[in-house]
């Protein structure tokens, strides 16, 4: 292998290590068996939610993870591997939600493991995290809860007003 090729690969590993170091959520999946269209759709949905997906050789992945100081994911770097990650600190659940949805829809996807905010995470924990509503969903639920007492009070006032109108007639 030429020195230029080695330098190019090392440059890729360094750049990918920086991306992994900045990531708040990292998921490692086996995607083998998806059609090109299915992978394209998943990548599009991930991109729309500020989430990246890279298919990387396991040797490069091991090197990048080591350079990024990520430990514990090495056993997931086996077989066909895609890394899904985001540096969006506002909603680290989004990658888990999207991948979990695709895993439920397509039997061929397998979540191998991941890291959330530097903590090693199992497939089961990722599936539990995926069940939690996202930031927008939680805010919507909060607004609904806050509006309920006001809405109930308004209904009560209207009912009293309607009953007074009926008794006045």
N, C-alpha and C positions, 0 to 999 in steps of 0.2 A: 504494500500500500504506500502510495506517495506521501511525502510530508505535507503536501497541500491538502490531501484528502483527510489525513489525520488531524490537521489543524482545523479544517472545516467541521469535522465531527466534534472536536473538543469545544469549538465555538458554540455549536448547537447545544451541547451538554451544559455549558456554562450559562447560556441564555435561559434554557429550560429550568436549570437549578434556581435561578433568580425568580422565575415565575412561580415555582413551587414554594420558595421561601416566603413570597408575598401572599400566598394563598391562605384564605381563612377556612376553606373546605376543600378537601381532596377526596375523590372517590376513584377506586380502581375497579374496572368492570371487564368482563369477558363479553364481547359483542359478536363473536363469530356466529354466523348463521343469519344475521340481518341482511336484508337485500340492500342494494345501493340506495334505493329510494327511502327505505326505512332509516338508514343511517343519516341520509341527507336531511330528512324531516327532524330527526332527533337533534342533529347539529344546529339546525335552524332555530328550533325551540330553545336550545341551550344558549345560543348566541343572543337571541332576543331578550334573554333574562340575565345577560352579563355573565355567562358561564362559558368556559372554554373546554374543548375536548381535543385531545391529541392522542394519536395512535403512535406509540414509540416502541422501539426495540427494547426488550427487557434489559439488555446490557447497558444501554444508554440511560434507561430509567433508573437502574441501580446507581449508576455514577451520579446522575443528577440529584437523586434523593440523598445520597451521601454528601454531596457538596452543599445541599440545602440544609443539612443537619436533620433530615427526617429519618427516624429510626422506627422499626417495627413493621413496616409495610413490605419488607423484602420478600416474605413468603407469598405475597399476592402477585409478585412480578413473575408469573409463570404462565406459559401459554399465550394465546392472543390477549393482548392487554390494551385497554384504552384508559386514559387518565382524564377525569373530568374534575375541573377545579375552578374556583372563583376567589377573587380578592375582595369581593363585595361584603363588607362587614355588616351591612344593614340586614341582609337576609341570607345567612349561611345554610338555611334549610332548602333553598331553591334547587340546588343540584340534586339533593336527595329526593325531592318531590318529583322532579322530571324523570330521573333515572328509574325510580320506583314505579312510576306510571308505565314507562316503557317495559320494565321487567314484568309487570303484571299483564301487559298486552302481548308481549312476545316472549315465549318460553325460552328462547335462546339466550337472552341477556341474563348474566349472572353477576350480581354485585359481590366482589371479592372482599372488600373492606375499604377503609378510608381513615381520614384524619379530619377532625373538626376542631379548629382553633388550637392545633398542636396536640390534641389528645387522640390516641389511637381509638378507632371506632369499628365495631363489628357490623356485619351485615344486618343483624337483628336490630341494633341500635339505629342504624341508618333507616331501616324500614319504619321504626317507631317515630323517628324524626320526620319522616316524609308524611306521616299522618297529621302532624301539627300544621294548622293553617299558616300561611305566609304572613308577612307583615301587613299587607293590605287586608287580608281576611281578618286578622286579629283587630286591626283598627276599626273595621266595619262592625265587628261584634261588639267592640267597646262603645261605639256610637249608638248602636241599637240598645245596649243595656242602659246607657245614660239617658236616652230618649224615652224609655218605657215609663218612668214615673210621671214625666210631663204629659205624655200621651194619655195615661190613665186618668190623671187629674182633669185633663181637657174633656175626656169622655164623661167623667162624673159631673162636671159643671154643665155640660150639654144636656145630660139626663135630667138634672135638677131644673134647668131652664125649660126643657120640653114638658116636664111634669107640671110646672107652674103655668105654662101656657095652656095646657089641657084643663087644669082646674079653673083657670080664669074664664074659659069659654063656658 
